[in-house]
C-alpha cells in the first residue's frame, strides 16, 4: 500500500527497484529491505515490493522535494544511480548509496556514476577489487527461517512424486551463464549409475534462451532421462523454498555470477554443495567442509565432485548440516542488514 501522508516527513530510506523483470538483484533486494525497514523509516519504490516495507509511488516521491532532512537512496543498478543523481540535482535531499556485485571492470559510465555516490557497498572482496574507490564489503545474507531444512527430508522428497529417493538440484534461469548445460551433461553421465537420484532444474526459460533450453531437452530425451531430469519452469518463492528442502545435493554451475544467492539458500536448507568457483563461492564455501569447489565450465570436475556424494548420501547429509551451520554463523539476513545499516549511519 502507498505510504501515509504523515509518514513522508519521517522517511529515512528509499529502496528503488526500477526494473519490471524479476532478477537476482531484485531477489536480494526484496530479502533484505524488510529487515532494513525494521531499523529505518523506509519505503520501496517500484514493482515487486516485498511484505514488511511500505510502498511509495512517484506521487509520494514528489512530496519529498526540497525537504530539509536528508534520506538515503540505495541504488543497485545504473538506472537507479542515474535517477538518484537527477533527483538530487533537482532538489531532493538524497544521500546516494550503491551496491556492486559485479566481478569485472566497469564501463566508463558506470565508473563515473560510482564516483558520484556518497557510499559504495561491494558484495565480496573480489567485487570491491574492481571498484576505483573505497567500498564497504557486505556479503549477502539469507532468511534462515524461510530457507531451512525440512523436518523430514525423505517425506519432502516423496511429496514431489519423483522417482528414486534423493534429489540433486540446480536453480536459476535456464541459460548458458548459469551453466545449466554443464549440469545436464553431468547428470546424463551420473544418473544411469545412481538410480536413487533424480535431478531437478528450478528456473524460468526466458524467450531469448528458448533455443538453448530446447537443445537441453533434446539431450535429455536422447539419454532416455525425461523422467529423471525435471525442469520445473518458473515458480513462486514459496515453491522454490520447498524444492530446496527436497534436495540432498545442490550443484552451483554458473560460469560467472555477481554473488550467486542460491549458494547460501541451498546451504541454509541443509543441502550438500558442489560449487563452481564463480560469484562469491570461494568466500562462502569452506572447500571440503561445507561444500566442494570446482573450476567453472568443467563437466569432468563436476562429475568427480558429485559422485562421492551420490555414492554416499549420508556424507552428503552431514555436509549439508555443516553448510547450514556456516550460514547461521556468517550469512544470516540480520548480519547483512546490520552491516548495511552501519553504512547508512555514516550518511544520516
Secondary structure, 3 states (H helix, E strand, C coil): CECCHHHHCCCCEEEEECCCCCCHHHHHHHHHHHHHHCCCCEEEEECCCCCCCEEECHHHHHCCECCCCCEEEEECCHHHHHHHHHHHHCCECEEEEEEECCCCCCCHHHHHHHHHCCEEEECCHHHHHCCCCCCEECCCCECCCCCCCCCCHHHHHHHCCCCCCEEEEEECCCCHHHCHHHHHHHHHHHHHHCCCEEEEEEECCCHHHHHHHHHHHHHHHHCCCCCCEEEEECCCHHHHHHHHHHEEEEEECCCCCCCCCHHHHHHHCCCEEEEECCCCHHHHCCECCCEEEECCCCHHHHHHHHHHHHHCHHHHHHHHHHHHHHHHHHCEHHHHHHHHHHHHHCCC
